[in-house]
Amino acid sequence: MDIEAQQRKRRDNIISSLNLAIDALNLAGGIVNIVPAKAVFGPASVLLTMIRVGFPPAYVDQLWAKTRLGFED
């Protein structure tokens, strides 16, 4: 498998994970009855959506490589 295909697959996995987390937060926000907890789910979902939309693919690849290899800034 070439590098571009691996990066595309990794990107797709990251986006899929973010979508799953966003859906889980939205579902939890609709189910929970505790007001302070309910107030957290909305902004957390918005933040994950901003991350999903805002990061350029190259940055996601670099971030994945750093966390995978244990490097820090």
ABEGO torsion letter per residue (X at the ends): XBAAAAAAAAAAAAAAAAAAAAAAAAAAAAABABAAAAAAAAAAAAAAAAAAAABBAAAAAAAAAAAAAGBBX
